[in-house]
Amino acid sequence: MKQVVLKCCCIFAMLLLLPTVPLLAHQTPSAPATSSSAVPSTVDSSKALNDKLAQLDQRVTAAQSAGDNAWMLVSAALVLLMTGPGLALFYGGLVRRKNMLAIMMQSFMLMAVISVLWALVGYSLAFGGNGPVIGGFEHAFLRGVGADPNPDYAGTIPQATFMIYQLMFAIITPALITGATAERMKFSGTILFLTLWFLFVYAPLAHMVWGKGGLLNASLGGKFPTLDFAGGTVVHISSGVSALVCALYLGKRVGFPKQPMPPHSLTLSFVGACLLWVGWFGFNAGSALAASSLATSAFVATHFATASAAISWSLAEWLKNGRPSALGAISGAVAGLVAITPAAGFVAPMPALAIGFIAGLVCYFMVTKIKSIFGYDDALDAFGVHGAGGTIGALLTGIFAQQVVNPIFGAGKPVGGLDGHWSQVGNQIVGVLIAWGFALVGSIVLLKITDMITGLRVTQEQEIEGLDISQHGEEAYNLEL
Amino acid sequence: MMKLEAIIQPSRFESVKDALREAGIEGMTVTEVRGHGRQKGHTEVYRGREYTVDLLPKIKLEMVLPDKLVNTVVDTILKTAKTGKIGDGKIFLSKVDEAIRIRNEERGENAL
């Protein structure tokens, strides 16, 4: 028996080493042969073999890194595209013509300002250190952030790639809030408030959910592991809830709700929404941080949830109003994208369809019924879509997450409700509440501070004249001769 | 000289224009306007709120005519712009004191 086993082991070992032979043959010598002796000793040949294997290992790692890095750089670009021009156009088309430039300028300026802050201190605050709530300053000025991977976050890509990818999330999150303050908030106040918000609300939340040591981090052993694949809590709940606070603090637009304020260009909103849909593949699938089957899974789940949500919102409108609107269809799609964001890398395609369908209905209800009952002027429905969509998505993630899709708690460990691990929904609730709380308190405090420094709202005359002229001295369209 | 102002349905405008040209009438000013008489507007829905859009698009035709052409033009417009439904529009006539051609400073009916 022992003889047979030994023979099998020898054959097996030889088979494993077989592929190295042609590689040894193809090797173009870059240096002269190590010794002039005709017959290499056993020690020499096994060292050569080990060197060869180490070299192979390096090349395989480099190849994997190349694939992952290529995908991640593209994903970063896609997420930036979501802000500019995706969100800029989506929001832009929804406002009245006299405020078009202002809303786009706010998104664009954030692309610039948040980028600089991220480089100086933002990345370090979110992803440095290992505290439960906030990071540290070891990566301030992007010290130590270069070609070497950071094994805590993404072991196969340069840390600089991870950094630049995460930056794009930090840009779009505050930009979403401009949807609630649209058409009446000062440019100076917007930039100041959102800069402070980025530092004191976004960075801590990002750290708590995704940073090493973070309280809610599901993959790095947080105390209340909240499943949030691409930012349902960090991005959507935080911005959505803050948006509601801002809308209430600022007050209603002049003329709201009696005066009709329909979108000045649903055509542009359409273009923006489609850019958001495509860009979101970078947002969700890129959150796999590798060109892996998990990225595929997230890509697929994202797409199906979106499709399903567009349908459910349109159906709701068709039943309620007798006809589906273009605005409803694209809003439904965005609601689906928001809701699948925390779930993307944890759920299978069929649950993704369900999540999307539910989100379309819930968000439709929020922006029509709930908004009209409470009467707040969330001008572009940032709360109704992002706040509500993010919340429902985060909760549904706890139900539909499965280890067969992503064994995030370790091999063989159940993840969500479908695995029988229903307590995960409890953890999701904790994460959701913390995100809500942080956003609520943070926004109120920062709004007060901003109000004292720059003021928040334009004058009534400026609001009626339009922000493009009063804040930027420009008109979006000069169509007359 | 009379000024003729006609507010008509946009969908009838091409026919009116062709008919006037065939009748030998040259010279008109056309503006796109919004308004309503007794015609009801339509409802639009935005985020679950319904609101009425009651300013409807129309075409305004303005012409200054020598007195002898006024009846021809009025009849032509009435024939081609009418659909029989509410919203067809109206024609207004008023007297013009003077008309001057800028190019050669001709005055009166010669300027028309």
Interface residues (C-beta under 8 A of the other chain):
Chain A: P257 P260 M261 P262 P263 K320 N321 S325 L327 V367 T368 K369 K371 S372 D381
Chain B: E44 V45 Y46 R47 G48 R49 Y51 V53
